[in-house]
Amino acid sequence: MSVATAFLKRDFSLSLSYRLSFFTQIFGIVFSVASFYFLSRLFGSAMVPQLNQYGGDYFSFVLIGLAFTGYLSLSITSFAQSIREGQMMGTLEIMLLSPTRLSSILLSSSLWAYLLTTFNVVTYFIVGILIFGFSIGQANFLTAIVVLLLSIVSFSGVGIISAAVILLVKKGDPITAIYGSLSGLLAGVFYPVAVLPDWLEPLSRVLPMTYALDSMRLAMLKGYTLYQVRFDLLVLVCFALVLTPFSFFVFRKALKRAKMEGSLIHY
């Protein structure tokens, strides 16, 4: 807890130094939500079959996709970004050579970013509800929270592998670019997976984001219980059980190699 608190204090102090960035994010969220609201007006009252299982409203569908994607982006970039900042500021070697556990350093370094992303998600929903009529009257928040927690753990495995790559190559991480692009294209962020071609749709099933978004939308828009989304939850648990230990194994190997090469301070 002392390590986590220290990281939170550090990152909070850094954020206070860039207040304009905070307000810029708020305006960005408002304009983003507005853009997709007016885009949804193109559908009018037309029924899109692929949206029926989510209530048929495209704006609600895409709003959850926009808000929830923030956690995906954060999970696959926060660890690598923390490593990169440590390289640039000259603090990485001190942190990694300290007696603090590696898992504590990696997890604590992203706490503030997750708090800020959670604030952004809440802002998405507040803007959608107060200005554009988004409704969460049927939402099952227990299911949504469980899905969110499992999703973060699943996504973070990829993020830690990305951090391992940055530890070695310093810049130009292919993991983030490839995984993030595939998730944006195939996981159903802006459109249902069902609209993908038959040969492409199976590829979406190897991405945890697909199951996370589907179960989150069903929980928020249709009030599905944990039992009703049990298959998606089971898949996310499997992703978490495989990716989490594997990612720490990869990072430890990368750290060991960087120490042997004496490249921790290089950037």
Summary of the structure (lengths in Angstrom):
residues: 267
radius of gyration: 19.6
end to end distance: 29.6
largest distance: 63.1
contacts: 816
relative contact order: 0.14
helix: 77%
strand: 0%
